[in-house]
Amino acid sequence: MRSFYHYMMRYRGNQKQDEEKQLADWMFEDHSFPKQAKSYDEISSYLEWNIPFPSALSVFDRLYDAYLIEEDE
């Protein structure tokens, strides 16, 4: 199973400026982000302490669910 960070990098190339791209870009630029993490709790805790924008946690929750579904296939 690849890390959540690796999963999120697919959104960096989006032409559309949406919340997914915003979160992926922030994760890429934040050198302290736990890039090898796969655990919801580890990533969620980091985001709670370093929230990049107001809706980041809800975006993360939605994308983490998609990540789990894709990684199980």
DAMOQUI-V641981 format. One line per field, one symbol per residue. ss: DSSP state (2 for helix, 1 for strand, 0 for the rest). psi: psi as a letter, one per 20 degrees, with the letter a starting at -180 (. if undefined). burial: b if it has 16 or more other C-alpha atoms within 10 Angstrom, else e. A space follows every 50 residues. Layout:
# DAMOQUI-V641981
ss = ???
psi = ???
burial = ???
This chain:
# DAMOQUI-V641981
ss = 00022222222000000022222222222000000000022222222220 00000222222222222222220
psi = prqhggghihihiphpnrhgggggggggioiipnhiqipggggggghhhk phqhjhhhgggghhghggghhi.
burial = eeebbebbbebbeeeeeebbbbbbbbbbeeeebeeeebeeeebbeebeee eeeeebbeebeebbeebeeeeee
